[in-house]
Amino acid sequence: MDRMPAPNEFQARRLGKTFRSSRGILPGVTRSVVLQICEDLNLPAHERAILPKALRRVDGLFLSLSSFGIVEAVSIDGESVRQSLLIARIREEYDKYVKRET
């Protein structure tokens, strides 16, 4: 089995805030770009430990991976999670960044 790069997990919350897990997260390039995009969009980003059960209550959830970019989660353990226009906006800006840099 191929080993996939470790994703960075982000979640979108109400009031335009984004949170990212502080545990097991690598300080990668994609993560840095996402945090810069949040800053450019005036979206405060906060780091904190997140319990798995809390992920089911967020307004949106996505992973950032260098191989796939921004990937919005649609379910956790078969249970649907809400989709977020905020994540779509972050993904749009990320895609623009990648096009500019390649």
Backbone atoms as SQL, in Angstrom:
CREATE TABLE atoms (id INTEGER PRIMARY KEY, chain TEXT, resi INTEGER, resn TEXT, atom TEXT, x REAL, y REAL, z REAL);
INSERT INTO atoms VALUES
  (1, 'A', 1, 'MET', 'N', 0.848, -1.168, 0.000),
  (2, 'A', 1, 'MET', 'CA', 0.000, 0.000, 0.000),
  (3, 'A', 1, 'MET', 'C', 0.898, 1.237, 0.000),
  (4, 'A', 2, 'ASP', 'N', 0.578, 2.187, -0.828),
  (5, 'A', 2, 'ASP', 'CA', 1.308, 3.457, -0.849),
  (6, 'A', 2, 'ASP', 'C', 0.915, 4.285, 0.353),
  (7, 'A', 3, 'ARG', 'N', 1.883, 4.976, 0.869),
  (8, 'A', 3, 'ARG', 'CA', 1.612, 5.845, 2.008),
  (9, 'A', 3, 'ARG', 'C', 1.255, 7.231, 1.483),
  (10, 'A', 4, 'MET', 'N', 0.141, 7.740, 1.907),
  (11, 'A', 4, 'MET', 'CA', -0.286, 9.065, 1.469),
  (12, 'A', 4, 'MET', 'C', 0.332, 10.118, 2.377),
  (13, 'A', 5, 'PRO', 'N', 0.560, 11.321, 1.845),
  (14, 'A', 5, 'PRO', 'CA', 1.073, 12.398, 2.699),
  (15, 'A', 5, 'PRO', 'C', 0.064, 12.724, 3.792),
  (16, 'A', 6, 'ALA', 'N', 0.571, 13.137, 4.936),
  (17, 'A', 6, 'ALA', 'CA', -0.310, 13.462, 6.062),
  (18, 'A', 6, 'ALA', 'C', -1.117, 14.709, 5.743),
  (19, 'A', 7, 'PRO', 'N', -2.430, 14.632, 5.814),
  (20, 'A', 7, 'PRO', 'CA', -3.256, 15.810, 5.525),
  (21, 'A', 7, 'PRO', 'C', -3.315, 16.752, 6.716),
  (22, 'A', 8, 'ASN', 'N', -3.588, 17.986, 6.424),
  (23, 'A', 8, 'ASN', 'CA', -3.884, 18.971, 7.459),
  (24, 'A', 8, 'ASN', 'C', -5.383, 19.146, 7.481),
  (25, 'A', 9, 'GLU', 'N', -5.942, 19.092, 8.644),
  (26, 'A', 9, 'GLU', 'CA', -7.387, 19.138, 8.811),
  (27, 'A', 9, 'GLU', 'C', -7.800, 20.543, 9.222),
  (28, 'A', 10, 'PHE', 'N', -8.785, 21.054, 8.551),
  (29, 'A', 10, 'PHE', 'CA', -9.341, 22.359, 8.884),
  (30, 'A', 10, 'PHE', 'C', -10.843, 22.212, 9.019),
  (31, 'A', 11, 'GLN', 'N', -11.442, 23.093, 9.767),
  (32, 'A', 11, 'GLN', 'CA', -12.894, 23.120, 9.845),
  (33, 'A', 11, 'GLN', 'C', -13.361, 24.560, 9.779),
  (34, 'A', 12, 'ALA', 'N', -14.470, 24.761, 9.134),
  (35, 'A', 12, 'ALA', 'CA', -15.052, 26.098, 9.034),
  (36, 'A', 12, 'ALA', 'C', -16.157, 26.213, 10.068),
  (37, 'A', 13, 'ARG', 'N', -16.126, 27.275, 10.827),
  (38, 'A', 13, 'ARG', 'CA', -17.130, 27.493, 11.851),
  (39, 'A', 13, 'ARG', 'C', -17.948, 28.728, 11.506),
  (40, 'A', 14, 'ARG', 'N', -18.992, 28.915, 12.249),
  (41, 'A', 14, 'ARG', 'CA', -19.818, 30.109, 12.071),
  (42, 'A', 14, 'ARG', 'C', -18.993, 31.361, 12.319),
  (43, 'A', 15, 'LEU', 'N', -19.487, 32.465, 11.883),
  (44, 'A', 15, 'LEU', 'CA', -18.859, 33.773, 12.039),
  (45, 'A', 15, 'LEU', 'C', -17.559, 33.883, 11.256),
  (46, 'A', 16, 'GLY', 'N', -17.394, 33.038, 10.237),
  (47, 'A', 16, 'GLY', 'CA', -16.248, 33.169, 9.372),
  (48, 'A', 16, 'GLY', 'C', -14.915, 32.826, 10.003),
  (49, 'A', 17, 'LYS', 'N', -14.912, 32.031, 11.049),
  (50, 'A', 17, 'LYS', 'CA', -13.654, 31.629, 11.667),
  (51, 'A', 17, 'LYS', 'C', -13.258, 30.252, 11.159),
  (52, 'A', 18, 'THR', 'N', -11.979, 30.032, 11.038),
  (53, 'A', 18, 'THR', 'CA', -11.504, 28.702, 10.703),
  (54, 'A', 18, 'THR', 'C', -10.639, 28.206, 11.846),
  (55, 'A', 19, 'PHE', 'N', -10.719, 26.926, 12.078),
  (56, 'A', 19, 'PHE', 'CA', -9.933, 26.292, 13.123),
  (57, 'A', 19, 'PHE', 'C', -9.153, 25.162, 12.485),
  (58, 'A', 20, 'ARG', 'N', -7.993, 24.888, 13.008),
  (59, 'A', 20, 'ARG', 'CA', -7.252, 23.728, 12.539),
  (60, 'A', 20, 'ARG', 'C', -6.778, 22.948, 13.748),
  (61, 'A', 21, 'SER', 'N', -6.664, 21.669, 13.551),
  (62, 'A', 21, 'SER', 'CA', -6.215, 20.816, 14.642),
  (63, 'A', 21, 'SER', 'C', -4.772, 21.131, 14.971),
  (64, 'A', 22, 'SER', 'N', -4.430, 21.074, 16.236),
  (65, 'A', 22, 'SER', 'CA', -3.057, 21.340, 16.646),
  (66, 'A', 22, 'SER', 'C', -2.290, 20.051, 16.905),
  (67, 'A', 23, 'ARG', 'N', -2.929, 18.921, 16.741),
  (68, 'A', 23, 'ARG', 'CA', -2.280, 17.637, 17.042),
  (69, 'A', 23, 'ARG', 'C', -2.008, 16.867, 15.754),
  (70, 'A', 24, 'GLY', 'N', -0.770, 16.421, 15.596),
  (71, 'A', 24, 'GLY', 'CA', -0.422, 15.568, 14.472),
  (72, 'A', 24, 'GLY', 'C', -0.370, 16.286, 13.141),
  (73, 'A', 25, 'ILE', 'N', -0.290, 17.593, 13.141),
  (74, 'A', 25, 'ILE', 'CA', -0.307, 18.358, 11.908),
  (75, 'A', 25, 'ILE', 'C', 1.117, 18.748, 11.521),
  (76, 'A', 26, 'LEU', 'N', 1.461, 18.497, 10.290),
  (77, 'A', 26, 'LEU', 'CA', 2.780, 18.859, 9.800),
  (78, 'A', 26, 'LEU', 'C', 2.784, 20.295, 9.299),
  (79, 'A', 27, 'PRO', 'N', 3.867, 21.024, 9.533),
  (80, 'A', 27, 'PRO', 'CA', 3.938, 22.418, 9.077),
  (81, 'A', 27, 'PRO', 'C', 4.331, 22.487, 7.601),
  (82, 'A', 28, 'GLY', 'N', 3.454, 22.030, 6.725),
  (83, 'A', 28, 'GLY', 'CA', 3.763, 21.945, 5.303),
  (84, 'A', 28, 'GLY', 'C', 3.429, 23.202, 4.526),
  (85, 'A', 29, 'VAL', 'N', 3.804, 23.168, 3.254),
  (86, 'A', 29, 'VAL', 'CA', 3.588, 24.292, 2.352),
  (87, 'A', 29, 'VAL', 'C', 2.102, 24.537, 2.126),
  (88, 'A', 30, 'THR', 'N', 1.350, 23.476, 1.876),
  (89, 'A', 30, 'THR', 'CA', -0.089, 23.640, 1.608),
  (90, 'A', 30, 'THR', 'C', -0.788, 24.261, 2.806),
  (91, 'A', 31, 'ARG', 'N', -0.451, 23.794, 3.985),
  (92, 'A', 31, 'ARG', 'CA', -1.023, 24.356, 5.210),
  (93, 'A', 31, 'ARG', 'C', -0.712, 25.845, 5.304),
  (94, 'A', 32, 'SER', 'N', 0.522, 26.207, 5.021),
  (95, 'A', 32, 'SER', 'CA', 0.917, 27.617, 5.070),
  (96, 'A', 32, 'SER', 'C', 0.133, 28.454, 4.079),
  (97, 'A', 33, 'VAL', 'N', -0.069, 27.917, 2.885),
  (98, 'A', 33, 'VAL', 'CA', -0.836, 28.634, 1.859),
  (99, 'A', 33, 'VAL', 'C', -2.278, 28.825, 2.324),
  (100, 'A', 34, 'VAL', 'N', -2.877, 27.787, 2.897),
  (101, 'A', 34, 'VAL', 'CA', -4.259, 27.894, 3.382),
  (102, 'A', 34, 'VAL', 'C', -4.360, 28.943, 4.477),
  (103, 'A', 35, 'LEU', 'N', -3.419, 28.957, 5.385),
  (104, 'A', 35, 'LEU', 'CA', -3.447, 29.969, 6.449),
  (105, 'A', 35, 'LEU', 'C', -3.275, 31.372, 5.876),
  (106, 'A', 36, 'GLN', 'N', -2.449, 31.521, 4.847),
  (107, 'A', 36, 'GLN', 'CA', -2.294, 32.830, 4.201),
  (108, 'A', 36, 'GLN', 'C', -3.579, 33.247, 3.491),
  (109, 'A', 37, 'ILE', 'N', -4.234, 32.298, 2.844),
  (110, 'A', 37, 'ILE', 'CA', -5.515, 32.588, 2.186),
  (111, 'A', 37, 'ILE', 'C', -6.539, 33.048, 3.217),
  (112, 'A', 38, 'CYS', 'N', -6.598, 32.370, 4.354),
  (113, 'A', 38, 'CYS', 'CA', -7.530, 32.782, 5.407),
  (114, 'A', 38, 'CYS', 'C', -7.236, 34.214, 5.845),
  (115, 'A', 39, 'GLU', 'N', -5.961, 34.523, 6.008),
  (116, 'A', 39, 'GLU', 'CA', -5.592, 35.886, 6.392),
  (117, 'A', 39, 'GLU', 'C', -5.998, 36.888, 5.310),
  (118, 'A', 40, 'ASP', 'N', -5.738, 36.560, 4.046),
  (119, 'A', 40, 'ASP', 'CA', -6.094, 37.449, 2.929),
  (120, 'A', 40, 'ASP', 'C', -7.600, 37.684, 2.845),
  (121, 'A', 41, 'LEU', 'N', -8.385, 36.677, 3.232),
  (122, 'A', 41, 'LEU', 'CA', -9.844, 36.778, 3.201),
  (123, 'A', 41, 'LEU', 'C', -10.418, 37.318, 4.513),
  (124, 'A', 42, 'ASN', 'N', -9.522, 37.748, 5.401),
  (125, 'A', 42, 'ASN', 'CA', -9.935, 38.246, 6.728),
  (126, 'A', 42, 'ASN', 'C', -10.721, 37.213, 7.517),
  (127, 'A', 43, 'LEU', 'N', -10.283, 35.964, 7.423),
  (128, 'A', 43, 'LEU', 'CA', -10.888, 34.875, 8.187),
  (129, 'A', 43, 'LEU', 'C', -9.917, 34.504, 9.300),
  (130, 'A', 44, 'PRO', 'N', -10.261, 34.798, 10.540),
  (131, 'A', 44, 'PRO', 'CA', -9.361, 34.433, 11.636),
  (132, 'A', 44, 'PRO', 'C', -9.146, 32.922, 11.671),
  (133, 'A', 45, 'ALA', 'N', -7.918, 32.499, 11.850),
  (134, 'A', 45, 'ALA', 'CA', -7.601, 31.074, 11.965),
  (135, 'A', 45, 'ALA', 'C', -7.072, 30.827, 13.372),
  (136, 'A', 46, 'HIS', 'N', -7.608, 29.811, 14.017),
  (137, 'A', 46, 'HIS', 'CA', -7.239, 29.481, 15.389),
  (138, 'A', 46, 'HIS', 'C', -6.764, 28.036, 15.440),
  (139, 'A', 47, 'GLU', 'N', -5.768, 27.784, 16.246),
  (140, 'A', 47, 'GLU', 'CA', -5.262, 26.434, 16.405),
  (141, 'A', 47, 'GLU', 'C', -5.667, 25.904, 17.775),
  (142, 'A', 48, 'ARG', 'N', -6.193, 24.680, 17.791),
  (143, 'A', 48, 'ARG', 'CA', -6.549, 24.046, 19.054),
  (144, 'A', 48, 'ARG', 'C', -6.750, 22.562, 18.822),
  (145, 'A', 49, 'ALA', 'N', -6.669, 21.810, 19.883),
  (146, 'A', 49, 'ALA', 'CA', -6.947, 20.380, 19.797),
  (147, 'A', 49, 'ALA', 'C', -8.443, 20.198, 19.555),
  (148, 'A', 50, 'ILE', 'N', -8.785, 19.261, 18.687),
  (149, 'A', 50, 'ILE', 'CA', -10.182, 19.037, 18.319),
  (150, 'A', 50, 'ILE', 'C', -10.513, 17.570, 18.568),
  (151, 'A', 51, 'LEU', 'N', -11.547, 17.336, 19.339),
  (152, 'A', 51, 'LEU', 'CA', -11.994, 15.969, 19.578),
  (153, 'A', 51, 'LEU', 'C', -12.772, 15.471, 18.368),
  (154, 'A', 52, 'PRO', 'N', -12.622, 14.200, 18.018),
  (155, 'A', 52, 'PRO', 'CA', -13.339, 13.681, 16.851),
  (156, 'A', 52, 'PRO', 'C', -14.842, 13.920, 16.876),
  (157, 'A', 53, 'LYS', 'N', -15.479, 13.793, 18.047),
  (158, 'A', 53, 'LYS', 'CA', -16.933, 13.992, 18.092),
  (159, 'A', 53, 'LYS', 'C', -17.310, 15.443, 17.795),
  (160, 'A', 54, 'ALA', 'N', -16.413, 16.391, 18.054),
  (161, 'A', 54, 'ALA', 'CA', -16.696, 17.801, 17.760),
  (162, 'A', 54, 'ALA', 'C', -16.725, 18.071, 16.258),
  (163, 'A', 55, 'LEU', 'N', -16.053, 17.234, 15.485),
  (164, 'A', 55, 'LEU', 'CA', -16.021, 17.435, 14.029),
  (165, 'A', 55, 'LEU', 'C', -17.410, 17.301, 13.408),
  (166, 'A', 56, 'ARG', 'N', -18.275, 16.538, 14.040),
  (167, 'A', 56, 'ARG', 'CA', -19.628, 16.352, 13.498),
  (168, 'A', 56, 'ARG', 'C', -20.504, 17.595, 13.659),
  (169, 'A', 57, 'ARG', 'N', -20.071, 18.544, 14.491),
  (170, 'A', 57, 'ARG', 'CA', -20.877, 19.735, 14.758),
  (171, 'A', 57, 'ARG', 'C', -20.408, 20.972, 14.004),
  (172, 'A', 58, 'VAL', 'N', -19.367, 20.837, 13.192),
  (173, 'A', 58, 'VAL', 'CA', -18.829, 22.008, 12.495),
  (174, 'A', 58, 'VAL', 'C', -19.682, 22.356, 11.287),
  (175, 'A', 59, 'ASP', 'N', -19.497, 23.571, 10.792),
  (176, 'A', 59, 'ASP', 'CA', -20.235, 24.032, 9.621),
  (177, 'A', 59, 'ASP', 'C', -19.607, 23.575, 8.321),
  (178, 'A', 60, 'GLY', 'N', -18.452, 22.986, 8.393),
  (179, 'A', 60, 'GLY', 'CA', -17.764, 22.462, 7.221),
  (180, 'A', 60, 'GLY', 'C', -16.420, 21.916, 7.645),
  (181, 'A', 61, 'LEU', 'N', -15.900, 20.975, 6.880),
  (182, 'A', 61, 'LEU', 'CA', -14.648, 20.331, 7.236),
  (183, 'A', 61, 'LEU', 'C', -13.882, 20.038, 5.960),
  (184, 'A', 62, 'PHE', 'N', -12.581, 20.347, 5.965),
  (185, 'A', 62, 'PHE', 'CA', -11.779, 20.003, 4.803),
  (186, 'A', 62, 'PHE', 'C', -10.371, 19.630, 5.207),
  (187, 'A', 63, 'LEU', 'N', -9.700, 18.961, 4.305),
  (188, 'A', 63, 'LEU', 'CA', -8.307, 18.590, 4.462),
  (189, 'A', 63, 'LEU', 'C', -7.509, 19.378, 3.433),
  (190, 'A', 64, 'SER', 'N', -6.285, 19.699, 3.766),
  (191, 'A', 64, 'SER', 'CA', -5.385, 20.291, 2.773),
  (192, 'A', 64, 'SER', 'C', -4.232, 19.322, 2.575),
  (193, 'A', 65, 'LEU', 'N', -4.023, 18.968, 1.328),
  (194, 'A', 65, 'LEU', 'CA', -2.966, 18.021, 0.973),
  (195, 'A', 65, 'LEU', 'C', -2.201, 18.584, -0.226),
  (196, 'A', 66, 'SER', 'N', -0.913, 18.435, -0.218),
  (197, 'A', 66, 'SER', 'CA', -0.138, 18.937, -1.353),
  (198, 'A', 66, 'SER', 'C', -0.506, 18.191, -2.635),
  (199, 'A', 67, 'SER', 'N', -0.891, 16.933, -2.526),
  (200, 'A', 67, 'SER', 'CA', -1.217, 16.143, -3.714),
  (201, 'A', 67, 'SER', 'C', -2.605, 16.421, -4.275),
  (202, 'A', 68, 'PHE', 'N', -3.553, 16.843, -3.437),
  (203, 'A', 68, 'PHE', 'CA', -4.934, 17.034, -3.880),
  (204, 'A', 68, 'PHE', 'C', -5.467, 18.433, -3.626),
  (205, 'A', 69, 'GLY', 'N', -4.731, 19.263, -2.936),
  (206, 'A', 69, 'GLY', 'CA', -5.202, 20.609, -2.623),
  (207, 'A', 69, 'GLY', 'C', -6.209, 20.597, -1.491),
  (208, 'A', 70, 'ILE', 'N', -7.296, 21.335, -1.671),
  (209, 'A', 70, 'ILE', 'CA', -8.351, 21.450, -0.665),
  (210, 'A', 70, 'ILE', 'C', -9.420, 20.404, -0.967),
  (211, 'A', 71, 'VAL', 'N', -9.646, 19.518, -0.021),
  (212, 'A', 71, 'VAL', 'CA', -10.627, 18.443, -0.201),
  (213, 'A', 71, 'VAL', 'C', -11.677, 18.572, 0.893),
  (214, 'A', 72, 'GLU', 'N', -12.894, 18.905, 0.489),
  (215, 'A', 72, 'GLU', 'CA', -13.974, 19.057, 1.465),
  (216, 'A', 72, 'GLU', 'C', -14.520, 17.689, 1.851),
  (217, 'A', 73, 'ALA', 'N', -14.672, 17.478, 3.141),
  (218, 'A', 73, 'ALA', 'CA', -15.238, 16.225, 3.644),
  (219, 'A', 73, 'ALA', 'C', -16.739, 16.223, 3.412),
  (220, 'A', 74, 'VAL', 'N', -17.280, 15.068, 3.073),
  (221, 'A', 74, 'VAL', 'CA', -18.722, 14.928, 2.914),
  (222, 'A', 74, 'VAL', 'C', -19.328, 14.062, 4.001),
  (223, 'A', 75, 'SER', 'N', -18.467, 13.244, 4.661),
  (224, 'A', 75, 'SER', 'CA', -18.970, 12.418, 5.753),
  (225, 'A', 75, 'SER', 'C', -17.821, 12.021, 6.673),
  (226, 'A', 76, 'ILE', 'N', -18.196, 11.659, 7.882),
  (227, 'A', 76, 'ILE', 'CA', -17.269, 11.106, 8.865),
  (228, 'A', 76, 'ILE', 'C', -17.904, 9.823, 9.367),
  (229, 'A', 77, 'ASP', 'N', -17.236, 8.725, 9.187),
  (230, 'A', 77, 'ASP', 'CA', -17.763, 7.416, 9.602),
  (231, 'A', 77, 'ASP', 'C', -19.168, 7.183, 9.053),
  (232, 'A', 78, 'GLY', 'N', -19.386, 7.592, 7.800),
  (233, 'A', 78, 'GLY', 'CA', -20.673, 7.386, 7.152),
  (234, 'A', 78, 'GLY', 'C', -21.745, 8.393, 7.511),
  (235, 'A', 79, 'GLU', 'N', -21.446, 9.316, 8.405),
  (236, 'A', 79, 'GLU', 'CA', -22.405, 10.341, 8.822),
  (237, 'A', 79, 'GLU', 'C', -22.106, 11.646, 8.068),
  (238, 'A', 80, 'SER', 'N', -23.090, 12.183, 7.387),
  (239, 'A', 80, 'SER', 'CA', -22.884, 13.391, 6.581),
  (240, 'A', 80, 'SER', 'C', -22.443, 14.570, 7.429),
  (241, 'A', 81, 'VAL', 'N', -21.588, 15.401, 6.851),
  (242, 'A', 81, 'VAL', 'CA', -21.214, 16.669, 7.476),
  (243, 'A', 81, 'VAL', 'C', -21.687, 17.789, 6.561),
  (244, 'A', 82, 'ARG', 'N', -21.941, 18.930, 7.143),
  (245, 'A', 82, 'ARG', 'CA', -22.430, 20.073, 6.374),
  (246, 'A', 82, 'ARG', 'C', -21.386, 20.542, 5.363),
  (247, 'A', 83, 'GLN', 'N', -21.874, 21.021, 4.247),
  (248, 'A', 83, 'GLN', 'CA', -21.008, 21.620, 3.230),
  (249, 'A', 83, 'GLN', 'C', -20.969, 23.123, 3.474),
  (250, 'A', 84, 'SER', 'N', -19.884, 23.756, 3.087),
  (251, 'A', 84, 'SER', 'CA', -19.690, 25.158, 3.422),
  (252, 'A', 84, 'SER', 'C', -19.274, 25.988, 2.213),
  (253, 'A', 85, 'LEU', 'N', -19.956, 27.089, 2.011),
  (254, 'A', 85, 'LEU', 'CA', -19.550, 28.028, 0.962),
  (255, 'A', 85, 'LEU', 'C', -18.195, 28.648, 1.279),
  (256, 'A', 86, 'LEU', 'N', -17.884, 28.752, 2.548),
  (257, 'A', 86, 'LEU', 'CA', -16.596, 29.281, 2.971),
  (258, 'A', 86, 'LEU', 'C', -15.457, 28.392, 2.470),
  (259, 'A', 87, 'ILE', 'N', -15.637, 27.095, 2.545),
  (260, 'A', 87, 'ILE', 'CA', -14.621, 26.168, 2.064),
  (261, 'A', 87, 'ILE', 'C', -14.493, 26.282, 0.547),
  (262, 'A', 88, 'ALA', 'N', -15.603, 26.443, -0.134),
  (263, 'A', 88, 'ALA', 'CA', -15.556, 26.628, -1.592),
  (264, 'A', 88, 'ALA', 'C', -14.731, 27.871, -1.934),
  (265, 'A', 89, 'ARG', 'N', -14.874, 28.925, -1.169),
  (266, 'A', 89, 'ARG', 'CA', -14.117, 30.164, -1.394),
  (267, 'A', 89, 'ARG', 'C', -12.625, 29.943, -1.146),
  (268, 'A', 90, 'ILE', 'N', -12.290, 29.247, -0.076),
  (269, 'A', 90, 'ILE', 'CA', -10.891, 28.950, 0.226),
  (270, 'A', 90, 'ILE', 'C', -10.295, 28.078, -0.890),
  (271, 'A', 91, 'ARG', 'N', -11.043, 27.072, -1.334),
  (272, 'A', 91, 'ARG', 'CA', -10.569, 26.205, -2.417),
  (273, 'A', 91, 'ARG', 'C', -10.355, 26.997, -3.699),
  (274, 'A', 92, 'GLU', 'N', -11.266, 27.908, -4.002),
  (275, 'A', 92, 'GLU', 'CA', -11.139, 28.751, -5.195),
  (276, 'A', 92, 'GLU', 'C', -9.847, 29.576, -5.142),
  (277, 'A', 93, 'GLU', 'N', -9.589, 30.168, -4.000),
  (278, 'A', 93, 'GLU', 'CA', -8.363, 30.965, -3.848),
  (279, 'A', 93, 'GLU', 'C', -7.119, 30.087, -3.896),
  (280, 'A', 94, 'TYR', 'N', -7.203, 28.899, -3.347),
  (281, 'A', 94, 'TYR', 'CA', -6.074, 27.967, -3.404),
  (282, 'A', 94, 'TYR', 'C', -5.786, 27.575, -4.850),
  (283, 'A', 95, 'ASP', 'N', -6.827, 27.276, -5.600),
  (284, 'A', 95, 'ASP', 'CA', -6.654, 26.905, -7.016),
  (285, 'A', 95, 'ASP', 'C', -6.010, 28.059, -7.800),
  (286, 'A', 96, 'LYS', 'N', -6.414, 29.280, -7.521),
  (287, 'A', 96, 'LYS', 'CA', -5.792, 30.452, -8.167),
  (288, 'A', 96, 'LYS', 'C', -4.309, 30.526, -7.824),
  (289, 'A', 97, 'TYR', 'N', -3.991, 30.294, -6.567),
  (290, 'A', 97, 'TYR', 'CA', -2.598, 30.326, -6.121),
  (291, 'A', 97, 'TYR', 'C', -1.762, 29.293, -6.887),
  (292, 'A', 98, 'VAL', 'N', -2.280, 28.069, -6.986),
  (293, 'A', 98, 'VAL', 'CA', -1.553, 26.999, -7.668),
  (294, 'A', 98, 'VAL', 'C', -1.316, 27.364, -9.130),
  (295, 'A', 99, 'LYS', 'N', -2.327, 27.922, -9.792),
  (296, 'A', 99, 'LYS', 'CA', -2.165, 28.326, -11.198),
  (297, 'A', 99, 'LYS', 'C', -1.111, 29.411, -11.360),
  (298, 'A', 100, 'ARG', 'N', -1.083, 30.349, -10.432),
  (299, 'A', 100, 'ARG', 'CA', -0.080, 31.429, -10.491),
  (300, 'A', 100, 'ARG', 'C', 1.323, 30.890, -10.295),
  (301, 'A', 101, 'GLU', 'N', 1.467, 29.900, -9.425),
  (302, 'A', 101, 'GLU', 'CA', 2.789, 29.410, -9.041),
  (303, 'A', 101, 'GLU', 'C', 3.331, 28.300, -9.942),
  (304, 'A', 102, 'THR', 'N', 2.497, 27.784, -10.846),
  (305, 'A', 102, 'THR', 'CA', 2.977, 26.701, -11.722),
  (306, 'A', 102, 'THR', 'C', 3.070, 27.127, -13.154);
